[in-house]
Amino acid sequence: QVQLVESGGGLVQPGGSLRLSCAASGSIFSINAMGWYRQAPGKQRELVARIISGGSTNYQDSVKGRFTISRDNAKNTVYLQMNSLKVEDTAVYYCNMRARSSGGIYERTYWGQGTQVTVSS
């Protein structure tokens, strides 16, 4: 069974920084991509940043230049460094992974349980 465990959320003032981590565990055969989504109250879940197996990244326009996604392949862990945080970054952040499990034939999408990020003065 594959699991994603997130950590690093919390309360921070505008302009501050947070670092989210997401560790994948279980019977993983291969990982295609890992990323972060967020969902604010009353809004749809949206992609924040993603990194694929070759190292290419893509970001939502609103976080470019402020957020950085990185990945430790040896640890099956993805990070999201968030700087210059704004009130509008407040949301539940979900880790996302596209991977194939050891017993599986096809890739599937996995989700973490979510971690709250609140930016407020």
Biopython code that builds the backbone (N, CA, C, O; Angstrom):
import numpy as np
from Bio.PDB.StructureBuilder import StructureBuilder

atoms = [
    (1, "GLN", "N", (0.847, -1.192, 0.000)),
    (1, "GLN", "CA", (0.000, 0.000, 0.000)),
    (1, "GLN", "C", (0.885, 1.245, 0.000)),
    (1, "GLN", "O", (1.849, 1.336, 0.760)),
    (2, "VAL", "N", (0.553, 2.174, -0.840)),
    (2, "VAL", "CA", (1.330, 3.400, -0.972)),
    (2, "VAL", "C", (0.681, 4.505, -0.153)),
    (2, "VAL", "O", (-0.535, 4.691, -0.194)),
    (3, "GLN", "N", (1.498, 5.230, 0.584)),
    (3, "GLN", "CA", (1.001, 6.339, 1.394)),
    (3, "GLN", "C", (1.843, 7.578, 1.182)),
    (3, "GLN", "O", (3.041, 7.494, 0.916)),
    (4, "LEU", "N", (1.200, 8.737, 1.303)),
    (4, "LEU", "CA", (1.884, 10.027, 1.267)),
    (4, "LEU", "C", (1.641, 10.714, 2.603)),
    (4, "LEU", "O", (0.500, 10.864, 3.038)),
    (5, "VAL", "N", (2.719, 11.128, 3.242)),
    (5, "VAL", "CA", (2.608, 11.798, 4.537)),
    (5, "VAL", "C", (3.232, 13.189, 4.421)),
    (5, "VAL", "O", (4.413, 13.344, 4.110)),
    (6, "GLU", "N", (2.396, 14.192, 4.684)),
    (6, "GLU", "CA", (2.826, 15.591, 4.565)),
    (6, "GLU", "C", (3.166, 16.160, 5.934)),
    (6, "GLU", "O", (2.673, 15.696, 6.962)),
    (7, "SER", "N", (4.013, 17.168, 5.921)),
    (7, "SER", "CA", (4.329, 17.902, 7.134)),
    (7, "SER", "C", (4.799, 19.301, 6.751)),
    (7, "SER", "O", (5.170, 19.560, 5.606)),
    (8, "GLY", "N", (4.775, 20.197, 7.736)),
    (8, "GLY", "CA", (5.345, 21.514, 7.532)),
    (8, "GLY", "C", (4.363, 22.659, 7.443)),
    (8, "GLY", "O", (4.782, 23.812, 7.349)),
    (9, "GLY", "N", (3.091, 22.386, 7.469)),
    (9, "GLY", "CA", (2.125, 23.477, 7.415)),
    (9, "GLY", "C", (2.095, 24.249, 8.714)),
    (9, "GLY", "O", (2.749, 23.876, 9.688)),
    (10, "GLY", "N", (1.327, 25.335, 8.723)),
    (10, "GLY", "CA", (1.206, 26.126, 9.939)),
    (10, "GLY", "C", (0.739, 27.525, 9.678)),
    (10, "GLY", "O", (0.243, 27.847, 8.598)),
    (11, "LEU", "N", (0.905, 28.362, 10.689)),
    (11, "LEU", "CA", (0.500, 29.766, 10.619)),
    (11, "LEU", "C", (1.745, 30.636, 10.453)),
    (11, "LEU", "O", (2.725, 30.481, 11.181)),
    (12, "VAL", "N", (1.692, 31.538, 9.503)),
    (12, "VAL", "CA", (2.826, 32.418, 9.243)),
    (12, "VAL", "C", (2.311, 33.798, 8.863)),
    (12, "VAL", "O", (1.218, 33.929, 8.310)),
    (13, "GLN", "N", (3.091, 34.815, 9.156)),
    (13, "GLN", "CA", (2.699, 36.173, 8.795)),
    (13, "GLN", "C", (2.987, 36.439, 7.320)),
    (13, "GLN", "O", (3.854, 35.797, 6.728)),
    (14, "PRO", "N", (2.270, 37.374, 6.737)),
    (14, "PRO", "CA", (2.572, 37.748, 5.338)),
    (14, "PRO", "C", (4.040, 38.121, 5.179)),
    (14, "PRO", "O", (4.613, 38.837, 6.001)),
    (15, "GLY", "N", (4.633, 37.616, 4.100)),
    (15, "GLY", "CA", (6.048, 37.840, 3.853)),
    (15, "GLY", "C", (6.931, 36.757, 4.417)),
    (15, "GLY", "O", (8.127, 36.716, 4.126)),
    (16, "GLY", "N", (6.361, 35.876, 5.223)),
    (16, "GLY", "CA", (7.121, 34.819, 5.842)),
    (16, "GLY", "C", (7.330, 33.621, 4.930)),
    (16, "GLY", "O", (6.952, 33.635, 3.759)),
    (17, "SER", "N", (7.941, 32.586, 5.493)),
    (17, "SER", "CA", (8.273, 31.383, 4.723)),
    (17, "SER", "C", (7.837, 30.124, 5.461)),
    (17, "SER", "O", (7.773, 30.085, 6.690)),
    (18, "LEU", "N", (7.542, 29.112, 4.681)),
    (18, "LEU", "CA", (7.264, 27.772, 5.195)),
    (18, "LEU", "C", (7.838, 26.759, 4.222)),
    (18, "LEU", "O", (7.984, 27.034, 3.031)),
    (19, "ARG", "N", (8.160, 25.588, 4.743)),
    (19, "ARG", "CA", (8.624, 24.505, 3.891)),
    (19, "ARG", "C", (7.765, 23.274, 4.146)),
    (19, "ARG", "O", (7.697, 22.761, 5.262)),
    (20, "LEU", "N", (7.118, 22.818, 3.090)),
    (20, "LEU", "CA", (6.306, 21.607, 3.173)),
    (20, "LEU", "C", (7.124, 20.410, 2.706)),
    (20, "LEU", "O", (7.954, 20.517, 1.802)),
    (21, "SER", "N", (6.875, 19.279, 3.335)),
    (21, "SER", "CA", (7.509, 18.030, 2.935)),
    (21, "SER", "C", (6.446, 16.965, 2.727)),
    (21, "SER", "O", (5.405, 16.970, 3.383)),
    (22, "CYS", "N", (6.722, 16.058, 1.808)),
    (22, "CYS", "CA", (5.806, 14.953, 1.560)),
    (22, "CYS", "C", (6.645, 13.713, 1.268)),
    (22, "CYS", "O", (7.400, 13.676, 0.296)),
    (23, "ALA", "N", (6.504, 12.710, 2.112)),
    (23, "ALA", "CA", (7.259, 11.477, 1.953)),
    (23, "ALA", "C", (6.336, 10.358, 1.496)),
    (23, "ALA", "O", (5.288, 10.109, 2.093)),
    (24, "ALA", "N", (6.746, 9.696, 0.435)),
    (24, "ALA", "CA", (5.986, 8.561, -0.075)),
    (24, "ALA", "C", (6.585, 7.272, 0.475)),
    (24, "ALA", "O", (7.804, 7.110, 0.522)),
    (25, "SER", "N", (5.719, 6.367, 0.886)),
    (25, "SER", "CA", (6.185, 5.088, 1.421)),
    (25, "SER", "C", (5.311, 3.961, 0.902)),
    (25, "SER", "O", (4.224, 4.186, 0.371)),
    (26, "GLY", "N", (5.809, 2.744, 1.067)),
    (26, "GLY", "CA", (5.051, 1.591, 0.618)),
    (26, "GLY", "C", (5.733, 0.923, -0.561)),
    (26, "GLY", "O", (6.908, 1.158, -0.846)),
    (27, "SER", "N", (4.967, 0.089, -1.234)),
    (27, "SER", "CA", (5.505, -0.698, -2.344)),
    (27, "SER", "C", (5.447, 0.098, -3.644)),
    (27, "SER", "O", (4.543, -0.070, -4.463)),
    (28, "ILE", "N", (6.428, 0.961, -3.804)),
    (28, "ILE", "CA", (6.484, 1.824, -4.982)),
    (28, "ILE", "C", (7.458, 1.246, -5.991)),
    (28, "ILE", "O", (8.613, 0.977, -5.662)),
    (29, "PHE", "N", (6.997, 1.053, -7.212)),
    (29, "PHE", "CA", (7.876, 0.566, -8.274)),
    (29, "PHE", "C", (8.564, 1.717, -8.983)),
    (29, "PHE", "O", (9.775, 1.683, -9.203)),
    (30, "SER", "N", (7.794, 2.735, -9.340)),
    (30, "SER", "CA", (8.364, 3.898, -10.020)),
    (30, "SER", "C", (7.477, 5.107, -9.801)),
    (30, "SER", "O", (6.260, 4.987, -9.664)),
    (31, "ILE", "N", (8.104, 6.270, -9.770)),
    (31, "ILE", "CA", (7.384, 7.529, -9.604)),
    (31, "ILE", "C", (7.569, 8.371, -10.856)),
    (31, "ILE", "O", (8.697, 8.618, -11.281)),
    (32, "ASN", "N", (6.483, 8.805, -11.438)),
    (32, "ASN", "CA", (6.544, 9.641, -12.627)),
    (32, "ASN", "C", (6.631, 11.104, -12.230)),
    (32, "ASN", "O", (7.491, 11.834, -12.725)),
    (33, "ALA", "N", (5.754, 11.534, -11.347)),
    (33, "ALA", "CA", (5.721, 12.941, -10.968)),
    (33, "ALA", "C", (5.232, 13.082, -9.538)),
    (33, "ALA", "O", (4.464, 12.261, -9.038)),
    (34, "MET", "N", (5.691, 14.132, -8.899)),
    (34, "MET", "CA", (5.199, 14.509, -7.578)),
    (34, "MET", "C", (4.903, 16.006, -7.591)),
    (34, "MET", "O", (5.541, 16.776, -8.308)),
    (35, "GLY", "N", (3.935, 16.391, -6.794)),
    (35, "GLY", "CA", (3.588, 17.801, -6.808)),
    (35, "GLY", "C", (2.720, 18.198, -5.636)),
    (35, "GLY", "O", (2.418, 17.409, -4.741)),
    (36, "TRP", "N", (2.331, 19.466, -5.686)),
    (36, "TRP", "CA", (1.491, 20.044, -4.644)),
    (36, "TRP", "C", (0.292, 20.742, -5.264)),
    (36, "TRP", "O", (0.413, 21.477, -6.244)),
    (37, "TYR", "N", (-0.852, 20.498, -4.676)),
    (37, "TYR", "CA", (-2.085, 21.191, -5.012)),
    (37, "TYR", "C", (-2.554, 21.914, -3.754)),
    (37, "TYR", "O", (-2.106, 21.618, -2.646)),
    (38, "ARG", "N", (-3.453, 22.856, -3.944)),
    (38, "ARG", "CA", (-4.040, 23.526, -2.789)),
    (38, "ARG", "C", (-5.512, 23.796, -3.031)),
    (38, "ARG", "O", (-5.975, 23.913, -4.166)),
    (39, "GLN", "N", (-6.224, 23.889, -1.927)),
    (39, "GLN", "CA", (-7.651, 24.181, -2.006)),
    (39, "GLN", "C", (-8.021, 25.149, -0.896)),
    (39, "GLN", "O", (-7.896, 24.845, 0.290)),
    (40, "ALA", "N", (-8.477, 26.318, -1.311)),
    (40, "ALA", "CA", (-8.949, 27.328, -0.372)),
    (40, "ALA", "C", (-10.450, 27.151, -0.167)),
    (40, "ALA", "O", (-11.119, 26.569, -1.020)),
    (41, "PRO", "N", (-10.986, 27.636, 0.934)),
    (41, "PRO", "CA", (-12.422, 27.490, 1.191)),
    (41, "PRO", "C", (-13.260, 28.055, 0.055)),
    (41, "PRO", "O", (-13.055, 29.190, -0.378)),
    (42, "GLY", "N", (-14.197, 27.260, -0.420)),
    (42, "GLY", "CA", (-15.097, 27.700, -1.471)),
    (42, "GLY", "C", (-14.501, 27.697, -2.858)),
    (42, "GLY", "O", (-15.140, 28.146, -3.809)),
    (43, "LYS", "N", (-13.281, 27.196, -2.989)),
    (43, "LYS", "CA", (-12.627, 27.181, -4.299)),
    (43, "LYS", "C", (-12.256, 25.761, -4.697)),
    (43, "LYS", "O", (-12.222, 24.854, -3.864)),
    (44, "GLN", "N", (-11.978, 25.585, -5.981)),
    (44, "GLN", "CA", (-11.571, 24.279, -6.473)),
    (44, "GLN", "C", (-10.103, 24.016, -6.150)),
    (44, "GLN", "O", (-9.309, 24.941, -5.978)),
    (45, "ARG", "N", (-9.772, 22.754, -6.074)),
    (45, "ARG", "CA", (-8.373, 22.382, -5.877)),
    (45, "ARG", "C", (-7.590, 22.764, -7.124)),
    (45, "ARG", "O", (-8.046, 22.547, -8.247)),
    (46, "GLU", "N", (-6.390, 23.344, -6.915)),
    (46, "GLU", "CA", (-5.595, 23.820, -8.033)),
    (46, "GLU", "C", (-4.145, 23.380, -7.893)),
    (46, "GLU", "O", (-3.632, 23.216, -6.786)),
    (47, "LEU", "N", (-3.497, 23.195, -9.034)),
    (47, "LEU", "CA", (-2.092, 22.849, -9.047)),
    (47, "LEU", "C", (-1.255, 24.031, -8.585)),
    (47, "LEU", "O", (-1.453, 25.160, -9.036)),
    (48, "VAL", "N", (-0.323, 23.764, -7.686)),
    (48, "VAL", "CA", (0.626, 24.785, -7.253)),
    (48, "VAL", "C", (1.959, 24.596, -7.973)),
    (48, "VAL", "O", (2.480, 25.522, -8.593)),
    (49, "ALA", "N", (2.498, 23.389, -7.881)),
    (49, "ALA", "CA", (3.785, 23.098, -8.511)),
    (49, "ALA", "C", (3.919, 21.596, -8.688)),
    (49, "ALA", "O", (3.338, 20.800, -7.949)),
    (50, "ARG", "N", (4.711, 21.237, -9.701)),
    (50, "ARG", "CA", (4.898, 19.820, -9.980)),
    (50, "ARG", "C", (6.306, 19.597, -10.490)),
    (50, "ARG", "O", (6.881, 20.450, -11.166)),
    (51, "ILE", "N", (6.859, 18.429, -10.154)),
    (51, "ILE", "CA", (8.182, 18.057, -10.661)),
    (51, "ILE", "C", (8.091, 16.639, -11.188)),
    (51, "ILE", "O", (7.589, 15.745, -10.506)),
    (52, "ILE", "N", (8.579, 16.434, -12.410)),
    (52, "ILE", "CA", (8.501, 15.107, -13.008)),
    (52, "ILE", "C", (9.827, 14.384, -12.845)),
    (52, "ILE", "O", (10.805, 14.957, -12.366)),
    (53, "SER", "N", (9.851, 13.128, -13.244)),
    (53, "SER", "CA", (10.993, 12.273, -12.946)),
    (53, "SER", "C", (12.298, 12.814, -13.519)),
    (53, "SER", "O", (13.357, 12.603, -12.928)),
    (54, "GLY", "N", (12.250, 13.498, -14.641)),
    (54, "GLY", "CA", (13.472, 14.028, -15.228)),
    (54, "GLY", "C", (13.964, 15.302, -14.574)),
    (54, "GLY", "O", (15.056, 15.783, -14.877)),
    (55, "GLY", "N", (13.158, 15.850, -13.677)),
    (55, "GLY", "CA", (13.543, 17.061, -12.965)),
    (55, "GLY", "C", (12.876, 18.322, -13.448)),
    (55, "GLY", "O", (13.042, 19.380, -12.840)),
    (56, "SER", "N", (12.125, 18.239, -14.528)),
    (56, "SER", "CA", (11.418, 19.421, -15.022)),
    (56, "SER", "C", (10.331, 19.825, -14.043)),
    (56, "SER", "O", (9.703, 18.985, -13.399)),
    (57, "THR", "N", (10.124, 21.127, -13.948)),
    (57, "THR", "CA", (9.136, 21.654, -13.018)),
    (57, "THR", "C", (8.160, 22.578, -13.728)),
    (57, "THR", "O", (8.474, 23.164, -14.764)),
    (58, "ASN", "N", (6.992, 22.695, -13.162)),
    (58, "ASN", "CA", (6.080, 23.737, -13.619)),
    (58, "ASN", "C", (5.322, 24.274, -12.413)),
    (58, "ASN", "O", (5.065, 23.557, -11.445)),
    (59, "TYR", "N", (4.971, 25.550, -12.496)),
    (59, "TYR", "CA", (4.363, 26.275, -11.387)),
    (59, "TYR", "C", (3.120, 27.020, -11.845)),
    (59, "TYR", "O", (2.988, 27.420, -13.002)),
    (60, "GLN", "N", (2.228, 27.186, -10.902)),
    (60, "GLN", "CA", (1.117, 28.104, -11.123)),
    (60, "GLN", "C", (1.704, 29.516, -11.216)),
    (60, "GLN", "O", (2.645, 29.852, -10.497)),
    (61, "ASP", "N", (1.146, 30.328, -12.098)),
    (61, "ASP", "CA", (1.708, 31.672, -12.316)),
    (61, "ASP", "C", (1.801, 32.493, -11.032)),
    (61, "ASP", "O", (2.753, 33.251, -10.852)),
    (62, "SER", "N", (0.832, 32.350, -10.151)),
    (62, "SER", "CA", (0.781, 33.205, -8.965)),
    (62, "SER", "C", (1.892, 32.901, -7.960)),
    (62, "SER", "O", (2.138, 33.701, -7.056)),
    (63, "VAL", "N", (2.566, 31.758, -8.104)),
    (63, "VAL", "CA", (3.616, 31.405, -7.144)),
    (63, "VAL", "C", (5.010, 31.433, -7.756)),
    (63, "VAL", "O", (6.000, 31.231, -7.054)),
    (64, "LYS", "N", (5.093, 31.679, -9.047)),
    (64, "LYS", "CA", (6.404, 31.721, -9.703)),
    (64, "LYS", "C", (7.280, 32.801, -9.067)),
    (64, "LYS", "O", (6.843, 33.927, -8.827)),
    (65, "GLY", "N", (8.526, 32.418, -8.803)),
    (65, "GLY", "CA", (9.455, 33.350, -8.172)),
    (65, "GLY", "C", (9.378, 33.368, -6.658)),
    (65, "GLY", "O", (10.255, 33.928, -6.001)),
    (66, "ARG", "N", (8.344, 32.764, -6.097)),
    (66, "ARG", "CA", (8.185, 32.725, -4.629)),
    (66, "ARG", "C", (8.289, 31.307, -4.079)),
    (66, "ARG", "O", (8.826, 31.099, -2.991)),
    (67, "PHE", "N", (7.778, 30.334, -4.827)),
    (67, "PHE", "CA", (7.784, 28.944, -4.380)),
    (67, "PHE", "C", (8.798, 28.144, -5.199)),
    (67, "PHE", "O", (9.015, 28.408, -6.382)),
    (68, "THR", "N", (9.405, 27.169, -4.544)),
    (68, "THR", "CA", (10.332, 26.278, -5.232)),
    (68, "THR", "C", (10.021, 24.837, -4.850)),
    (68, "THR", "O", (9.954, 24.496, -3.669)),
    (69, "ILE", "N", (9.835, 24.004, -5.856)),
    (69, "ILE", "CA", (9.601, 22.585, -5.613)),
    (69, "ILE", "C", (10.892, 21.827, -5.876)),
    (69, "ILE", "O", (11.632, 22.134, -6.810)),
    (70, "SER", "N", (11.150, 20.831, -5.034)),
    (70, "SER", "CA", (12.340, 20.000, -5.215)),
    (70, "SER", "C", (12.011, 18.583, -4.772)),
    (70, "SER", "O", (10.988, 18.331, -4.135)),
    (71, "ARG", "N", (12.892, 17.678, -5.123)),
    (71, "ARG", "CA", (12.602, 16.268, -4.871)),
    (71, "ARG", "C", (13.876, 15.537, -4.505)),
    (71, "ARG", "O", (14.927, 15.759, -5.107)),
    (72, "ASP", "N", (13.779, 14.667, -3.520)),
    (72, "ASP", "CA", (14.863, 13.773, -3.147)),
    (72, "ASP", "C", (14.447, 12.371, -3.586)),
    (72, "ASP", "O", (13.656, 11.710, -2.912)),
    (73, "ASN", "N", (14.978, 11.929, -4.705)),
    (73, "ASN", "CA", (14.554, 10.651, -5.263)),
    (73, "ASN", "C", (14.905, 9.482, -4.348)),
    (73, "ASN", "O", (14.162, 8.503, -4.275)),
    (74, "ALA", "N", (16.022, 9.583, -3.660)),
    (74, "ALA", "CA", (16.447, 8.488, -2.782)),
    (74, "ALA", "C", (15.481, 8.297, -1.614)),
    (74, "ALA", "O", (15.324, 7.193, -1.092)),
    (75, "LYS", "N", (14.847, 9.383, -1.222)),
    (75, "LYS", "CA", (13.916, 9.325, -0.087)),
    (75, "LYS", "C", (12.455, 9.339, -0.524)),
    (75, "LYS", "O", (11.553, 9.318, 0.313)),
    (76, "ASN", "N", (12.224, 9.376, -1.832)),
    (76, "ASN", "CA", (10.843, 9.483, -2.350)),
    (76, "ASN", "C", (10.102, 10.633, -1.669)),
    (76, "ASN", "O", (8.954, 10.487, -1.249)),
    (77, "THR", "N", (10.765, 11.750, -1.569)),
    (77, "THR", "CA", (10.220, 12.908, -0.856)),
    (77, "THR", "C", (10.238, 14.129, -1.748)),
    (77, "THR", "O", (11.197, 14.371, -2.482)),
    (78, "VAL", "N", (9.162, 14.895, -1.672)),
    (78, "VAL", "CA", (9.072, 16.145, -2.410)),
    (78, "VAL", "C", (8.907, 17.278, -1.409)),
    (78, "VAL", "O", (8.257, 17.125, -0.375)),
    (79, "TYR", "N", (9.502, 18.407, -1.732)),
    (79, "TYR", "CA", (9.464, 19.586, -0.862)),
    (79, "TYR", "C", (8.867, 20.766, -1.601)),
    (79, "TYR", "O", (8.946, 20.855, -2.826)),
    (80, "LEU", "N", (8.274, 21.660, -0.850)),
    (80, "LEU", "CA", (7.801, 22.921, -1.411)),
    (80, "LEU", "C", (8.271, 24.034, -0.488)),
    (80, "LEU", "O", (7.749, 24.208, 0.614)),
    (81, "GLN", "N", (9.263, 24.784, -0.952)),
    (81, "GLN", "CA", (9.737, 25.941, -0.210)),
    (81, "GLN", "C", (8.903, 27.138, -0.616)),
    (81, "GLN", "O", (8.875, 27.517, -1.787)),
    (82, "MET", "N", (8.225, 27.732, 0.349)),
    (82, "MET", "CA", (7.315, 28.837, 0.070)),
    (82, "MET", "C", (7.847, 30.092, 0.749)),
    (82, "MET", "O", (7.909, 30.168, 1.976)),
    (83, "ASN", "N", (8.227, 31.067, -0.056)),
    (83, "ASN", "CA", (8.734, 32.340, 0.447)),
    (83, "ASN", "C", (7.786, 33.475, 0.080)),
    (83, "ASN", "O", (6.929, 33.324, -0.791)),
    (84, "SER", "N", (7.945, 34.597, 0.742)),
    (84, "SER", "CA", (7.125, 35.775, 0.463)),
    (84, "SER", "C", (5.643, 35.420, 0.439)),
    (84, "SER", "O", (4.913, 35.802, -0.476)),
    (85, "LEU", "N", (5.222, 34.701, 1.435)),
    (85, "LEU", "CA", (3.842, 34.230, 1.472)),
    (85, "LEU", "C", (2.859, 35.372, 1.575)),
    (85, "LEU", "O", (3.115, 36.391, 2.217)),
    (86, "LYS", "N", (1.717, 35.175, 0.920)),
    (86, "LYS", "CA", (0.656, 36.163, 0.889)),
    (86, "LYS", "C", (-0.601, 35.586, 1.535)),
    (86, "LYS", "O", (-0.749, 34.370, 1.662)),
    (87, "VAL", "N", (-1.483, 36.460, 1.930)),
    (87, "VAL", "CA", (-2.735, 36.013, 2.539)),
    (87, "VAL", "C", (-3.478, 35.071, 1.597)),
    (87, "VAL", "O", (-4.102, 34.104, 2.036)),
    (88, "GLU", "N", (-3.407, 35.358, 0.308)),
    (88, "GLU", "CA", (-4.126, 34.540, -0.671)),
    (88, "GLU", "C", (-3.507, 33.168, -0.882)),
    (88, "GLU", "O", (-4.063, 32.353, -1.618)),
    (89, "ASP", "N", (-2.373, 32.896, -0.257)),
    (89, "ASP", "CA", (-1.799, 31.551, -0.300)),
    (89, "ASP", "C", (-2.432, 30.630, 0.742)),
    (89, "ASP", "O", (-2.154, 29.430, 0.762)),
    (90, "THR", "N", (-3.262, 31.174, 1.586)),
    (90, "THR", "CA", (-3.927, 30.382, 2.616)),
    (90, "THR", "C", (-4.798, 29.310, 1.987)),
    (90, "THR", "O", (-5.662, 29.601, 1.159)),
    (91, "ALA", "N", (-4.563, 28.071, 2.385)),
    (91, "ALA", "CA", (-5.294, 26.935, 1.815)),
    (91, "ALA", "C", (-4.829, 25.653, 2.495)),
    (91, "ALA", "O", (-3.865, 25.644, 3.261)),
    (92, "VAL", "N", (-5.542, 24.573, 2.194)),
    (92, "VAL", "CA", (-5.040, 23.251, 2.537)),
    (92, "VAL", "C", (-4.188, 22.784, 1.354)),
    (92, "VAL", "O", (-4.637, 22.795, 0.208)),
    (93, "TYR", "N", (-2.974, 22.384, 1.646)),
    (93, "TYR", "CA", (-2.047, 21.951, 0.605)),
    (93, "TYR", "C", (-1.980, 20.424, 0.602)),
    (93, "TYR", "O", (-1.776, 19.788, 1.636)),
    (94, "TYR", "N", (-2.159, 19.862, -0.589)),
    (94, "TYR", "CA", (-2.179, 18.417, -0.748)),
    (94, "TYR", "C", (-1.001, 17.955, -1.588)),
    (94, "TYR", "O", (-0.710, 18.518, -2.643)),
    (95, "CYS", "N", (-0.338, 16.936, -1.108)),
    (95, "CYS", "CA", (0.709, 16.295, -1.887)),
    (95, "CYS", "C", (0.065, 15.354, -2.903)),
    (95, "CYS", "O", (-0.943, 14.708, -2.620)),
    (96, "ASN", "N", (0.657, 15.291, -4.071)),
    (96, "ASN", "CA", (0.127, 14.478, -5.158)),
    (96, "ASN", "C", (1.267, 13.695, -5.797)),
    (96, "ASN", "O", (2.372, 14.212, -5.965)),
    (97, "MET", "N", (0.992, 12.458, -6.146)),
    (97, "MET", "CA", (2.022, 11.630, -6.768)),
    (97, "MET", "C", (1.399, 10.756, -7.857)),
    (97, "MET", "O", (0.339, 10.158, -7.675)),
    (98, "ARG", "N", (2.078, 10.704, -8.967)),
    (98, "ARG", "CA", (1.686, 9.813, -10.058)),
    (98, "ARG", "C", (2.731, 8.712, -10.083)),
    (98, "ARG", "O", (3.900, 8.968, -10.372)),
    (99, "ALA", "N", (2.314, 7.482, -9.781)),
    (99, "ALA", "CA", (3.302, 6.425, -9.611)),
    (99, "ALA", "C", (2.691, 5.073, -9.916)),
    (99, "ALA", "O", (1.475, 4.907, -10.015)),
    (100, "ARG", "N", (3.593, 4.114, -10.061)),
    (100, "ARG", "CA", (3.187, 2.735, -10.238)),
    (100, "ARG", "C", (3.642, 1.954, -9.009)),
    (100, "ARG", "O", (4.805, 2.031, -8.615)),
    (101, "SER", "N", (2.744, 1.219, -8.419)),
    (101, "SER", "CA", (3.095, 0.407, -7.265)),
    (101, "SER", "C", (3.759, -0.891, -7.718)),
    (101, "SER", "O", (3.690, -1.262, -8.890)),
    (102, "SER", "N", (4.389, -1.561, -6.791)),
    (102, "SER", "CA", (5.108, -2.794, -7.129)),
    (102, "SER", "C", (4.185, -3.866, -7.670)),
    (102, "SER", "O", (4.582, -4.666, -8.517)),
    (103, "GLY", "N", (2.951, -3.885, -7.183)),
    (103, "GLY", "CA", (2.013, -4.905, -7.645)),
    (103, "GLY", "C", (1.101, -4.439, -8.756)),
    (103, "GLY", "O", (0.211, -5.174, -9.181)),
    (104, "GLY", "N", (1.314, -3.224, -9.230)),
    (104, "GLY", "CA", (0.408, -2.673, -10.223)),
    (104, "GLY", "C", (0.965, -2.721, -11.633)),
    (104, "GLY", "O", (2.169, -2.866, -11.848)),
    (105, "ILE", "N", (0.056, -2.596, -12.585)),
    (105, "ILE", "CA", (0.450, -2.584, -13.991)),
    (105, "ILE", "C", (0.477, -1.162, -14.529)),
    (105, "ILE", "O", (1.327, -0.796, -15.340)),
    (106, "TYR", "N", (-0.479, -0.375, -14.054)),
    (106, "TYR", "CA", (-0.612, 0.990, -14.545)),
    (106, "TYR", "C", (-0.269, 1.994, -13.455)),
    (106, "TYR", "O", (-0.289, 1.691, -12.262)),
    (107, "GLU", "N", (0.043, 3.189, -13.907)),
    (107, "GLU", "CA", (0.234, 4.278, -12.972)),
    (107, "GLU", "C", (-1.117, 4.719, -12.417)),
    (107, "GLU", "O", (-2.157, 4.570, -13.059)),
    (108, "ARG", "N", (-1.071, 5.254, -11.228)),
    (108, "ARG", "CA", (-2.272, 5.856, -10.665)),
    (108, "ARG", "C", (-1.864, 7.060, -9.841)),
    (108, "ARG", "O", (-0.686, 7.280, -9.559)),
    (109, "THR", "N", (-2.869, 7.832, -9.462)),
    (109, "THR", "CA", (-2.624, 9.052, -8.703)),
    (109, "THR", "C", (-2.889, 8.815, -7.223)),
    (109, "THR", "O", (-3.898, 8.225, -6.836)),
    (110, "TYR", "N", (-1.964, 9.287, -6.416)),
    (110, "TYR", "CA", (-2.089, 9.190, -4.967)),
    (110, "TYR", "C", (-2.151, 10.597, -4.371)),
    (110, "TYR", "O", (-1.575, 11.544, -4.906)),
    (111, "TRP", "N", (-2.863, 10.707, -3.253)),
    (111, "TRP", "CA", (-3.008, 11.989, -2.562)),
    (111, "TRP", "C", (-2.637, 11.848, -1.086)),
    (111, "TRP", "O", (-2.876, 10.818, -0.456)),
    (112, "GLY", "N", (-2.049, 12.915, -0.563)),
    (112, "GLY", "CA", (-1.838, 12.997, 0.863)),
    (112, "GLY", "C", (-3.094, 13.479, 1.560)),
    (112, "GLY", "O", (-4.108, 13.765, 0.923)),
    (113, "GLN", "N", (-3.010, 13.566, 2.889)),
    (113, "GLN", "CA", (-4.183, 13.927, 3.666)),
    (113, "GLN", "C", (-4.390, 15.439, 3.734)),
    (113, "GLN", "O", (-5.458, 15.899, 4.138)),
    (114, "GLY", "N", (-3.400, 16.195, 3.351)),
    (114, "GLY", "CA", (-3.510, 17.645, 3.351)),
    (114, "GLY", "C", (-2.903, 18.268, 4.595)),
    (114, "GLY", "O", (-2.959, 17.697, 5.684)),
    (115, "THR", "N", (-2.325, 19.445, 4.421)),
    (115, "THR", "CA", (-1.775, 20.195, 5.548)),
    (115, "THR", "C", (-2.195, 21.666, 5.394)),
    (115, "THR", "O", (-2.118, 22.238, 4.307)),
    (116, "GLN", "N", (-2.633, 22.247, 6.488)),
    (116, "GLN", "CA", (-3.157, 23.608, 6.455)),
    (116, "GLN", "C", (-2.015, 24.620, 6.466)),
    (116, "GLN", "O", (-1.094, 24.535, 7.278)),
    (117, "VAL", "N", (-2.096, 25.567, 5.556)),
    (117, "VAL", "CA", (-1.195, 26.723, 5.536)),
    (117, "VAL", "C", (-2.060, 27.965, 5.689)),
    (117, "VAL", "O", (-2.945, 28.224, 4.874)),
    (118, "THR", "N", (-1.793, 28.723, 6.735)),
    (118, "THR", "CA", (-2.540, 29.948, 6.991)),
    (118, "THR", "C", (-1.580, 31.119, 7.039)),
    (118, "THR", "O", (-0.632, 31.130, 7.825)),
    (119, "VAL", "N", (-1.835, 32.111, 6.188)),
    (119, "VAL", "CA", (-1.014, 33.310, 6.144)),
    (119, "VAL", "C", (-1.868, 34.464, 6.657)),
    (119, "VAL", "O", (-2.839, 34.870, 6.019)),
    (120, "SER", "N", (-1.491, 34.974, 7.803)),
    (120, "SER", "CA", (-2.306, 36.003, 8.450)),
    (120, "SER", "C", (-1.459, 36.822, 9.410)),
    (120, "SER", "O", (-0.520, 36.320, 10.028)),
    (121, "SER", "N", (-1.816, 38.091, 9.517)),
    (121, "SER", "CA", (-1.129, 38.952, 10.479)),
    (121, "SER", "C", (-1.878, 38.984, 11.804)),
    (121, "SER", "O", (-1.449, 39.659, 12.740)),
]
sb = StructureBuilder()
sb.init_structure("model")
sb.init_model(0)
sb.init_chain("A")
sb.init_seg("    ")
for serial, (resi, resn, name, xyz) in enumerate(atoms, 1):
    if name == "N":
        sb.init_residue(resn, " ", resi, " ")
    sb.init_atom(name, np.array(xyz, "f"), 0.0, 1.0, " ", f" {name:<3s}", serial, name[0])
structure = sb.get_structure()
